[in-house]
Every structure is written in C-alpha cells, then in structure tokens.
C-alpha cells in the first residue's frame, strides 16, 4: 500500500505554521524576550543582561555577514572563557556559518593544521594568544580575516595581528539583524577537533538538532531551575563547553566567566556571585580542595559539580561534600557533544556506607534523556555482553546527539559508525541494574603474560592512598611478560611515599600480577581539559 494513501499523510504536511528547525539559537531569542533585564554574563566588572547579550550576538552576525560570511563558512575562535566566546556561539550560526573553537593550549603546527583543514574564513583571536597564532598563520595555507580581541577586564600585551578590533567590529553591526534558523536542523553548527594523540586530529561536526537536544538535556540532568548561576571552570572550547553556552539560555541563567582557572578566583566567584553549578575534570576538584585555607570561602549552600574523565576517589568525594559540593559523574566524548551519560543517583543509595556510595559514584551511569541508546557490545559480533558487571565489551552510542561525522574523513566516519552504532573505543561492563562502568580505553588495556589488566582498576587502588594526588598507569614493555603496569604518581603537597610502599599497597588490594612493577614520581601531564596524557607517559615508560 502506498504510504501516502493514508489519511495521516494527506493534507498534513510540514508548513511554516507547524514546523521549525530545531536550533539552540531560539533559546537566546526567547530569553531576551522574556527576561531582558536578567543578568546573562558576568566578567570582572562587566554585567551584560539578556537584552544586551542577544543584541551583541546579532551585531556580530551582522558584521560577519558584511564580510561575506555565510552558510557553511568556518569561523574559528581562539578565546578563553570570555564574553566574546559566548557571543560567538550564537552570532556565528546566526549567519548559518560553522563555529570552530580552538583549544587555547595547542601548539602552532596543530593550530595551522586545523585552520587549513577547516578552510577557516575568519579568525577571532585573543591577544593573549598572539604569539602562537602568529606562528600558526605563518605555517597555514589559509589567510583568514583576523579580528583581535582585547579583554578590557584583563588587558593583554600580545600584538594585534589584524586590522579589526572585536568590540569595534561588533559595535558596527546591526542590532536588529534579521538572522534566521538553519535551512535544515541537520546543518552543521560547530566543528570540534579530537585531541589528535595518534596523528592528526579529526574534525567532529555537530548539527543544530543535536546541540538543541543536548543543551536541553543538560538542564534536565543538572536539575537547573530558573536563573541558575554557572561558573565557567570548563573550557568553552571543549565540546562547546559541553553545550552549556546554549543550556543557560533555556533557563535564563547567568554565565560567570573565568579567564584563568585559579583557586582564589574560583572560591571568590562562587561565594560572591552565588554560583549554583560548575563542571570540570577531576583536576578542578583538586585545585579547589588544595587551595590554602585563607582562600577558601563558606558557600552557604550546596553547589552542583559535574565531573567527567576518571571517577573521583572516595576521599575526594568526601572532601568535596564537606566543602559544600554535590558531585555528579558524567561521561561522553567529543563525538557525542560532550556528556551523554550520567550517573543518575538514586535516593536509596543514600543509606549505603561512604565506601559503597563511592563505588556507585565511580560508575559512568545511564544514557542522557537526549540519547536514544547506550550499550556495551562485543565489537566483533555487535551483540550485547551479559549484564553481569564483569564481562568486558565496547561502549557504544546511538541517537540524535551523536555527531554528523568527521569532516573530510568518510573512512573514519564509516568505521566509527560500523554496524549502526558509534564505537567509542572505551571498554566497559554493564551492571545488572543497567549502569555502565568503564574499565579502560581499548589501547590502555595492559596485556601481561597473556592476562588483561585494566589500568583504571590499578589507578583506583592507588587513588585510595592518602599521599596520592594524581596517578596514571600505562604499559611498560617487558621482555618476559610482554608488558607490565607502570605507575606515574603525583604526590599531594607535603606528602611522601616510596616506590616500594606503593607497590606493596597495591598488592594488598589487587592480585599480585596487577600491581605495578615500577612507580615513577612526576608532575602528571594533563591536557587543557584536565585529562591525563597517557600517550606521553607511554613514551616515557618505553624509555625507563
């Protein structure tokens, strides 16, 4: 039977009256219309209300349009967590262009690669990063229009690289610019590059529909009531700040900008601005907890803290709770718009012991409301592994908050989507209650004498030692065993421990073959988003 013959397909087509493409741009327009005088952005002494935030975003869009920027053109930004970064999340897609946020800690060669690969047309850059950007431009093939940003709150001495000043550029724009929703909600809205630890990074493309859905899912997951106050400890260049630049507009919340992550600045802003939410890697927790006593402030309320990457040790969770934070564990990847899995906490778990609660909190959890499906599958057969909490499989995603694919890389896209699922490369287990728990990256499993050793399992044990602040366990080549665990350990200030002591500690809590054979005391290297750089440590381990 012809599907169009059914009455439900006749005279019931999409029209301007009953259909609009989903896009997070609509959130800012609504917030400005309903709550025009509510504070949208705090940056030093600056206070921008939603009327002004929307106006400046439209002016940015207008000026970009006058430069000839349009659909599918790439606008790159090299910015800290400052107001122009928030304005770019709206103003760039308002002209149907694609926002490409550069990691501010990248070297010139990688920046040049990204600018070329993205066909960058316009580059908005903070003068703090002028030296590395100048070098990158000398290496790049593209010659984008440069717009320099001079932060009035924190003036930088870096050179001006172009002839256009950001604030003047915005001021010249039309505050009534007639922007429009995307032609198709599947159109690209942003471009984010993976870390590129094995060769050149891949360009992950987000669409308007996914950004819209993940932004709303953040509001639900974070239990954000109207007018929350969000402190920007998470870099906005990282997965577009996990989509929170758009989430806050849903509930007319306040963005509290933070140019540099410093303990006193964080404590002062949380106390003085009545912060309700913040996100970050475990290093942010360490920074807050290890701040000198005279820098810490009484917050007077519980602040919601959302963390990803390694699960927090029991001691850190207890310390965060005592300091006034409720920690929620999230999990995701660049390819799924940031967080797409949450450790949804159940009230009955409150009656568990602290150790049992820590075990629950260490799990990555269940799918976001915006994610269609989450599974742990055998990557060869594509069948689910038993939900027994022990059988290892690959964590896979499916749904509207999975990327469009990798820019100009159909082979990598096809491989990532093989079998109708996005393959994360993370190995994990499914517990009987449906919560997943990561055990390792497929490349981080240590195979010693034919036995699989989870580096995360060894790290979890080491984190229970009172002297350890950060730890990473990687494979060290071994003539007899093939590989053995090697632990790189960063001690807490003023604390001491020996290699023999830590190896013995591991043997008390693990099978002996899982205990590290070597312990190296170092400042553990981390990425700009707080993730430990295991690839660098693997190279060090080879040379021990």
N, C-alpha and C positions, 0 to 999 in steps of 0.2 A: 504494500500500500504506500502510495506517495505520502511522505511525511507532511507535505504542505497541504494535503487534503483535509487534515484535521481542523476542526473549528478553532483550536488553540493556536493555529499558525496563520489564520486568515483575519486580516484587519487588526492584528495585534503586534504590528512591527514596532521597532525602536523609532522614537521620534524625539525632537528636542524637548518635548514636554515630559517624557518618561525615562529618558536615559542621558547620562553624562559620564564621561570617562572618569574613573577613579584617579584622583591625584591629591597628594598632600598639600598642594598649593591652595586648595579650597579651605584648608584649616586656618591659614593665616587670614584669609579674607573674612572668614566668619568671626575669628577672634577680634579683628579690628572693628568689625561692625557691631559686635555685641558688647565687647569690653574695651573700648578705645582708650580709656584712661588708665587701665590696669598696667602696671609695670611689666614690660616684656623682657628687657635686658638691663642688667647691671654690669658696669665695667668701670672699676675705680670710682670716680665721682660722677660718671655718666649714668643717666637714667633715661631709658627710652621706653615710652609706652607703646601699646599695640598699634595705635593710630600712626605713630611715627615709624615703627618697625615696618608696617605694611607700605607706608608712603616711600620709605627709602628703598625697599625691595623693588617697588615699581619704578622708581627713578633709576636704579641700577639696570633694570631690564630695558628701560627706555634708552639709556646711553649705550648699552651693549647693542641694541637694535640699530642705533645710528652708526655704529662701527661696522654694520653688516653681519652681525652675529645672528644666526637663525637656526632652524631645525637641524639637529644632529651635528652642529658645530661643537667643538670641545673648548670649554673654558676651564683652564687649570688654575688652581689657587695654592699658594704656599703661605699658609697663615696659621697662627696659633689659635687658641680658643678666645677669639676676639669678636666684636660685633660684626665686622665685615664677613666673617665666616658664616654666621647665621644668615645674613642678608643674601649671601651667595646661594644658600640652599633654596632660596625662593626666587631671587631675581634671575639667576641663570636659567632654570627651567621655565620661567615665565615667557622666555622668547623661544622655548622648545629646544634650547641647547642642552648640552650634557655637562654636568659639573664633575670635574676631575680634581680630587683633593690629594695633594702631595704630602707624603709623610715628611715632616719637618726635620727628621734626623737622617734622611738618606744622603748618600754621597752624590757628587756631581754626575758621575757616569750613569748611575741608575736613574737619576732625575732626567738626564738627557735622553736616555732610552725611552722613558715614559712619555716625555713631551713629543718625541718623534712618533712613537707607536700610536699615541692618541691623536695625532695630527692637530696639536694644540694651536688654536687660533688667537686666543687671548690668555695672558698670564697675569693674575693679580698676585703680587708678592710683597710680603712684609720686609721692611728694610733691615730687620734683624738678620734675615737670611740672604742678604745681597751677595756676600762673598761666594757662597756655594751656588747660588742661582746664576751669578755672572759666569762662573766656570762651566756650569751645565749648559748655558746658552752658547758658549764657545764650542762645545762638543756637539750640540744638537744640529740637526739639519733644518728644522723648522725655525721660523723667525716670527714668533707671535708678537702681537701688540702688548707692550708691557705697561701695567698700571701699578704704581708704587703705593704702598700703604704706610703712612707714618702714624704710629699709635700716639695719640695726644696724651694718654694716661701714663705710658711708659715709653718715652722717646728713645729711639734707636739711632746709632751713629752710622749705620750702613749707608752705602752710596745709593743714590737714585739711579735706577737702571733704565728708566724710560722717560717720556716727556709728560706722562699723565699722572696726576695725583688722585688717589682713590676718592677722597672726600669731595674734591672739586668735580671729579667725573660723575659722582652720584648727584651732587647739587645741580649739575647741568641737565639732569634728566627730568622727564615729565612725571610729576607725582600722580597724574591721572592716566598714566599709560594704560592703553587698552590691551592688557595681556589676555590670554585665553588658555583654557585647559588643553591638554595634548590632543592631537587628532585621534590617537588611539592610546588607551591606557597601557598597552604593551610597548609604547615608545620608550626609549631609553631616557632615564632621568639623571643617573650618575654613573661614573666609572671609578672603580677602586682596584688597585693592584695588590696582588698577593705579595707575600714577603720576599719571594724570589730567592730562597735559600739554596735552591738547586737550579742554577741557570737563571735566565731572565724571568722576571715576574710575569704573571698572567693578568690580563685586564678583565676584571669581573664587571659585567654590565647589569645594572639594576633597572627595573621599569617602574613607571608611575604606580601601577596597580600594587606591586609588591611593597613599595615604600609607603603607600597609603595604609595597607593592611598591617604591616609590621609596626608602623607608628601607633596605630590604634591598639594593637596587641600589647605594646609596651605600657600603655595607660592602664589596661586591664591587669596585666601581670604585676605592675608596680603599685596597684591599688591607688592610683593617683586621683585624689579628689580635686574639686575645682581649685584653681590657683595654687598649685604646688610650687615650691622653690627648689630649683635644681642646680647643684654646683657642678661646674664643668671640670672635673678631675680626669675624665676620659677624653682622649684626644678626639676632636671632631673629625680629623682626617681618617680615623679608624672606622671603617664600615659606616661612614657618615654619622659618626657618633652613635652607632647602634640605632640610628633613625630617631634619636631623641630630639634633634633640631626641629623635626616635624611634630613629634609627640606632644611637646609642650604647648603648641598652638591649639591642640584639641581641647585642652582644659584651661587655656589662657594662663599658663604658668609663667614663672619668672626664670629666665636664664641668668645665672650668676657666672660671669666669665672669669676664667683663671688663666692668666698668660703663662705662668710658670707654676709647676707643682712644688710648693714649698710648705713645710708643716705649719708654720705660724700663720701663713696666709690662709691655709685651709681651715684651721681652727677658728681664726678670727671671722672669716666669711660665714662659716656655719653658724657661729653664735650671733653675729651682728645682723645677718640677713635672714635669720630664721629658716635655714635650709632644711628641707624635708627629705630630699633624695639626692643620691650621688651614685656613680658607677665607677668601676675601675678594676684593674688587675690586683692580685694579692700584694704587690709592692706598695700600692696606695695604703692598704691597711697597715703594713709595716711602718710606712712613713708617719702615719697618724699616731700609731701606738708608741713608736720610739722617739717621738718628739720630747724635748726637755719639758719637765713638769711645769715650768713657768710659761710655756707656750700653749698648753692645753687649756681648754675652756669648758665650763659646765654648760651643756647644750640645753638642759631643761626639758628635753623631750626625746623621744626615740626617733632616730634618723634612719631611713631605709637605705641600706648599702647593697648594691648589686655587683657581684663579682663573677668573673669568668676565669678561664685557664685552670691552674691547679686548684684542687679543693683545699680550703683553709684547714690547717691543723686544728685539733681540739683546743689547744692552748690559745690560739689566735681567736677562735670563735668566742671563747670565754672572755678574753680580754676586750674584744670588740663589744660584747654585750655589756660588760661593766662600764665601758666608756660611753654607752648610750646609743649603740648601733644595733639594728637588726639585719643580719647578713643573709642574703638570698643568693643561692648559687645558680648561675645561668651557663648555658653552653651554646655554641654555634660556631660558624665560620664566616669568612668574608662572603663566601658563595651563598649564604642564606641570610644576608642582610644583617649579620651580627648575631644576636641571641635569638634562637628559635626553639630552645629547650629550657625549661625552668624546673627547679626542684620545688614543686608545689608542696608547701608544708601543711601537714595535717594536724589538727588540734590534738588528736590522741597521742601524738608523738611528744607533746609537752610533758607527759608523765614519765618519759624514759630518762635514764641516767644521762649525765653530760656526755659520757663516752658513747652511749648508744645514739644520742642525738647527733653527735659528731659523725658517726657512721652514716646516719641518714643524710646529713647535710653534704657529705662527700660525694653523694650520687649526683649525676647530672640532671636526671629527672624525666619529665614527660614533655610532650610537644606543646608549644605555644598554641593559643587558640587560632592563630592565623596559618598554622602549618597543617597540611592535610594528613600527613602520615609520617611516622618515625618508627624505624625498625632496626633490629640487629640481625643481619643476614649473613649466610655463608656466601662470600663473593663469587665462588665458583658455581654453585647451584642456584643462587638467588632465593634460597628458602630460609625461613626464619630459624634461628638457633633456638634450642629449648630455653624456656624462661626459668632457668634454674640458678641464675646468679653466678655461674661458673663457666659455662660454655662460651668460648670466645667467637665473635663474629665481627663484621664491619658495620659501623653505624651508618645508616642511610636515611635520606630525607626525600620527601615528595610533596609538592604543593605550590601555592602561589607566592611564597616567599623564598623560593629557590631562584637563583639568578637566571637571566636570559641565556647566558653562556659566556664564553671567553672571547674577547674582542679579537678578530682576525685569526682565530685559532680553532677551526672546526674540528680538527683531530682531537685536541684536548677536550673540547666540549662533548664530542661524541663519546669519548672514553669516560668522562665524568658522569654522563647520563646513561651509561650502558644498562640495559635491562629495565629502563623506565624509572630508575631511581638516581638520585645524586649520591655518588660514592664519596664519603667524607675522608677516607683514608685513616680514620680513627678506629681502633679496635676496642670493643667493649662487650659487656654482658647485659642480658635482660633479666631483671629480677622478677620473681613471681607476681609482684604487685604492679608490674608494668613500667617500673622506673629503670632507666638505663644507667649504666656506670661505665665510664671509660677506663680502660686498662692500659692503653698505650697508643701511640701512633704506630702504624704498621712498620715504619722504618726505625722505630725506637725499641722494638722488642729485641732483647738480648738473647741470643741462642748460644748457650754454654754447654758443651758436651752433649748436644742434642736436646737439651732441656730449654724450654721457653721461660725467660724471666721477664716479668713486667717491671720496667724502670719505675713506673708510678708506684707500684707496690713497695719497692725498696725506699723510694723517696718518702712515702707516707710514714714508714717506720722512723726514718731519720728525722723527720719533722717533729716527732714526739720527744726528741732530745732537747732539753731546756736551752742548750747553748746555740742551737742552730737557727739562723735567720732565713737562709735560702739554701736550696740544695738542688742539684741536678745529677741524675745517674745516667751514664751512657756506656756503650760497649767499648771495651778496650781489647784490641787484638791480642790473642794469646796462642802460642804455638801448640800447647797441649789441649786446651779446651775450645779453641776457635775464637771465643770471646769470653770475657769476664766482666762483671759490673765494676765500673769505676765511678766513685762519687766525688763531685766537686762541691765543696761546702763553704758557705759564707757564715761566719760566726756573728752572733749578736755583739754589739759594742760592749767591751769589758768582760766578755765571757771567754773561757778557754776549753779546749778539748784536744785530744791527741788522736792520731790515726788508729792506733791500737784500741783505744777506748771506744771509738765509734764503730769499728768492725765488730768488737765484742758485743756492743749494744744491739747491732743488727742480728747477730747470731742468737741473741736471747729471744728475738721476736720473729725470726724467719728460719726457714730451712737453711742450713749452712751454705749450700751451693748458691743461694740467692744473695748472700752477704757480699758487699763489695770487697774486692781483693786489694783495691787501692783507694785512698782518700786524699784528695788534693784540696788544700785550703786556699781559696781565691775570693776575689770580688766577683760573684757570679754574673757573667754578662747578660744583659737583658735588652730586648727591643724597646722601641719608643712607646709601645703599648704595655710594657711590663712583662712580656713573655720571655722566658729564659731561652737564650740562643744555644740550643743543644748542638746545632751544626758546628758552631765554633768550638764547643767543648769536645766533640768527637774528633776534631782535628788535633786538639791538644792531647787527647788520650792516645792517639796513634804515635805521638812523639815522646811519650813518657819513657 
